[in-house]
């Protein structure tokens, strides 16, 4: 995928030897993925009181969270497991991308000459790294449950649970029916709310193109009360995300998505950093929202942090462009191109939000992808969590997608 195979000189980051390629013996298809490293123990814990000497392994946002909640938040650090792995044909596609892909800077921005996965395994600029994240491989079709909870300052919350079908025609091994008919589509998400009862039956459909210059994102909602599908006005960039209580923007989804044209992108290099990884406890069926969600943050003893190498990319708002963030910093896992941590600054330059992705290897595929996203608002002292699917059906991956299942008519039919 373009990562350094070798470990570091100190031996605290091991060499990549292929990641997880065989499921553990206790895994049962269709169930939550068990921890492939159950014997790992905490190496050390970082709190606000002992930021030195390991504070250099954290970003400013992580330090700010520790200082904001010195009595309750901590980072438990485990041995580094470079578990990211992907199918062999994905590696072949990425290798081919390296010789032919290029960034299109006109319009809202795009990439040409790539397919399946990250286009720039050897990136030379910040915009190439962010396109690697946007176009990272996540399968071709996925069915999942997703729970979202916006936690108040007092620790109250309500979980909004939905069933979702995601199609990634860009990631198909061979161009599927969806990709052949709509070659500019990156992904589509169709969802149906199943809880709480007053929202159950509502639905949504989002179509996300790669190049949005002349083909912007499309969004429809189905109202159970009106029994009708409505096309929503164009929503992107800093519009509040759905069911987020305005704790994240639309382009905060998966820590970043959508057109990159409102920011200047600068590649700041690569560094070693503690990031969430191998979050199988947060993913497993032994714990639910009541165990995970605390007053100011998630339960720290369920989170796992490891030392990994990350690409660091800074996004600065262009003069005259509109956005609620003036600057953003992204820390991108070298093995998967998944943004692991993101910092967002308000228009006065104050650190506002710190977002993290807790990822696992879905080793039945295999693919490294998030199981939980956490969006921390330092100013409001609140946080949002998406991805709560504990004790429910885990991600179900399949080959190929059909454009007919991602049409407004299909949305209306399925949620009735």
N, C-alpha and C positions, 0 to 999 in steps of 0.2 A: 504493500500500500504506500510505500515511500518512507516508512519509518527506519530508524537505525536498528539493525538487527542486534548489534553488540550492546552489552550492558554498560554501566558506568565504571569508572576506575575504582570507586570505593566498594563496588559489589552490592550496593543497596538497590540498584536497578539491574535485574538479570537480563541476559540475552533473550531475545524473542526466538522461540524454537518451534513456532507454529501455532501457539495458542491452544485453546481447547478444541480438539478434533474428534473426541469420542465422549459421549455422555457418560456420567458416572453410573455405576451399576444399579443404584437405587432410583434412577430416573424412570418415570412412567409417562409415556407420551400423553399429552393433554393435561397433565398436572403441572403445578408450579415447579420450577426448576430447583432441585435441591442444591445446596452449597457443595461445589466440587472440592472445596478445601476446608472441611469442617474442623480439622485439627489446628488451623492457624490460630495463634494467640496474639494479643495486643503487644506490639513492640514498645510503644510509649504513648502517652497522652499529652496533648498540648492544650493548655488553658490560658486564660488572659494573664494569669499570674506568672507563667513561665514561657513567655513568647521567645525569649532568648535561651539557648542559641539557635533554636530551630525556626525562628520567625522568618528567616530568609527563604524557607520552603513554602511560605504562604504568600498569597497576594494581598493587596491592601483591603479588599473587600472581606476576605476571610478574617483578617485581623480585626476589622471593624466589628464583625459579628461577635467575636470573642470578647471584645471590650464592651459591647452593648449588653451582653448577658454573661458577666463573669462568674456568676454563681451557678449557672445551669448549662451553658453551652461549652462543649469540649470536642476535640477531634481525637478519636481513637485511631491510631495508625497501626496498620497490619503489614505483614510482608508483602512485597510487590509481586503480583501475579500478572504477567502480560498475557492475559487470557483471550485477547481479541483474535478472532479467526473468521475467515470467510471461505466460501466455496472456491475451488481451484479456478473455475471459469470466470469468477469475479476478478481474481488476480490477473488473469490473462487479459481481460478487458481493460483493467487499469494500466497494465503495461503498454497496451496499444494506445490508450489515451495519451500517454506521456509523449508520444511522437507526433501527435496530430492535433491535440486540443489547443484552442486559443481563446482568449477573452475577447468579447465584443464590448467595447466601451460606449458605443453610441446608444441613444435611447435610454432605457432603464437598465441596460446591461444584460449580457447573456454570455453563453459559452457555445462554441461550435466545435465539432470534430470529436465529441466524446459520447460515450454511451455506458450504461450500466452503473458505473461507479465514479469515484473521484477523478476529475479530469487532469489534475496536476500533482502527481505523486512526488515530484521534485519542485515545490513551489518557489517562485522567485519574487513574489509580491504578496501583500496582504489580501488583495482582491482574489488572487488565486487560492489562498487558504480558505477564504470564506465561501468560495464556490465549491471547494472540496467538501466543506461541511454541508452546504445545501444539497449537493449531488451525491452525498455518501450513500452507500448501498444499504438498503433496509428491507430487501426482499421485493417481491413483485405484487403480492396480495396478502393482506393481513386482516384477520378478524380479531377484535379484542374488546375487553371491557375497560372503561376508564372512569375512575372516580375523581372528582375535583372538590376541594374544600378550601374556602377562604376563611382563615382563622382570625377572629377579632382580637383586640388587645386583651380582653378578658379570657381568651382561650375558647370562646364559643365558635361553633362551626356547624354547617350542614353539608353533608356529602351529596353532590349531584352525580348520579351514576348514569352512564350511557353505554350503549352497545355500538361499536363502530366497525365499519369496513373500510379499509384503506387499499387503494390501488396505486401501484408505482410503475406505470408503463415504462418509464425511463430505466428502471432496474430489471426489466425482464431479460431473461437469458437470450431469447429470440424475440423479435418484435411481435407482441401479442395483438389481439384484436383492438384493444384500447390504443396501443401505441401506433398501430398502422393507421387508424382513423384520426387520431389526434397526436401527431408526433411532437408537438410542443408542450404536452402536459407532463409535468414532473410527478404530481400525485393528485389524488382525489380522496376526500374523506366524506363518508356518509354516516350519520349518527342518529340514534334514536334514544331519547331520554327514558329511563325506566324507573328512576327515583329522584326526588321524592314524588309522592302521588300527585301533587298539584301541578307538577311539570311533566309527569309521565305521559308519553304519547307525542310530545313535541319532537321535531326532528330538524336536521340541518344537512346541507350538502355544500361542500367547498371544492372547487376545481382550481388547482394551482399550476399555472403555466411556468415554463422555464424563462422564456423571454416575455416580459409583460409590457413591452413597449406598445404594441398594438393589440395585445390580447391579455387584458388585465384579469386579475383574480375574479372568479365568479362565486356568488354566495346566495344560497336559497334557504329559507326556513319553512318548515311546515308547522302550522298552528293547529293543535288538537281542537281547540274551542271553535275555530272558524272552519276547520276541515279544508284548508286551502294552503297551497304553496305560494310563498311570496319571494320574489327576487329582491334581495337587499341592496341598498346602495353600495357602491364600491367601498370596501373597507380594507385597509392595509396600513403599513407603517405604524404610527403611534395611536391608532384607534384602540380603545380598550378591548381586551380579549373577552370572548363570551364566558359567562359564569365565573369571571375572575374578580368581581367587585372592584374593577379598575386597578388591580394589583399587578397586572402585566399588560403589555401592549400586544397587538396582533403579531408584530414582528419579533416579540420575545418568545414566541412559541418555539419549543425545542432549543431555546436560548438565542436563536436567530433563524429567521426564514424570510423569504420574499426578496424583492428587488433591493440591490445594494446602492442605488444611485444617489441617495441623499447624503451619503457620507464619503469622506476621503479615507482610504484604507492604507494603513502603514504596517508593514511587517517589522516587528521589534525583535525578532529572532526566536530562539528556542531556549528553554530553561527547564530545570528540574523543579517539580512542584508537587505538593500533596493535593490530590484530587479524589473525589468519590469514585470508587471502583468496586467491582464484584459485590454489588449490594444485594446479595441473596437473602439476607435476613429481612430487608425491607420488602423484598419480592415475595417471600414465602407465605404459606397459608397459616403459619403459627401465630401471626400477629395481624391485627386489623387496624382501622383508623383510630380507635380509642387507644391503642398501644403506641401508635406512631406519632400522633398529633399532640403537641404540648402547647403551653400558653404562648411562648415566644418563638418556637422553632420545633423541628421534629425531635423525637427522642434520640439523644446522641449515642446511646449505647446500641442502637440498631443500625447506625451508619458505620461504614467502613471507609477509611482513607488510606491511600497508598501513594508511594513516591513514583511518579511517572515523568517522562519528558513531554512538554507541551510546546506548541507553537503559540506565540503571543502576537496578537493582532490588535491594533488600536484603530477605532473608527471615530473620526472627527466630523461634526456636522458641517456641511458645506455652507459658505456664505449665501444667505438668502433662502436656504432650504428650511422647511418646516419639520420640526420633530420636538418631542418633549425632552429628549436627551441631547446634551451638547457633545458628549463623548462617551464612548463605550470601549471596554477592553475585554477581549475574548481569549480564553486559554483553551487550546484545542489539542485533544489527545492525539499524539503522533501515530498511534497504532490503528485508530478507527476514523479519524477526522471528525469525531463528535466533539462539539464544544462542551467542555466539562464544567467550566466556571465562567461567569460573565459579570462584569461590573458596569453599572450605568450611572452617569452623572447628570444632574439637572442643569438647567440653562445658566445657573449662577456658578457652576463648577463644583457643586457639592455632591459627594458620593450619596447616591439615592437608593439604588437597588443592587442586591447581590444575589445572583441566581446560580443554582447548581443542578447538574444532572447526575443522578445515581444510576449507574449502568450495570448491566450484566451481559454475559454471553449466553444468548439463546442457542445452546450447543446442539440442539436438534436440527439447526439450519445449516451451518452456524452463522451467527451475526452478533456483533456487539451493539447494543441499543439501550436506550434508557428504560428503566422500570419505574422511576419516580423523578419528577422535576419539582424543585423547591424554589420559590420566588420570594425573597426576603425584602421587605420595604423598611429601610432603616429609619426613615423620617416618620412614618406612621406607626412603627413598631408592630407591624402585622406581617403575615406571610400567607402565601398561596401554595397549595400542593396539588399537582395533577399526576395521574397515573396510579391511583389507589385501586388495585385490582385483587387484593389479597382474598383468598378463599373463593375466588371466582375463576372462571375459565381463563387460562393464560393465553398469550398470543398464539394464534393458529395461522401458520404460514402455508401458502399454496402457490402454485405456479400460474401465472397469467391472470388477466382481468379482462372483463367485458365492458365496453362503454355503456351498454344498456343498463347495467346495475348502478351507474353513476349519472343518471339522468333525473331531472325534476319529477318526471312521471314515476320513476322507480321509488323516489323518496316518498311521494304521496301514497303509493300503493303499500309500501312496507310498514309505514308508521300508523296506518289506520287501525 
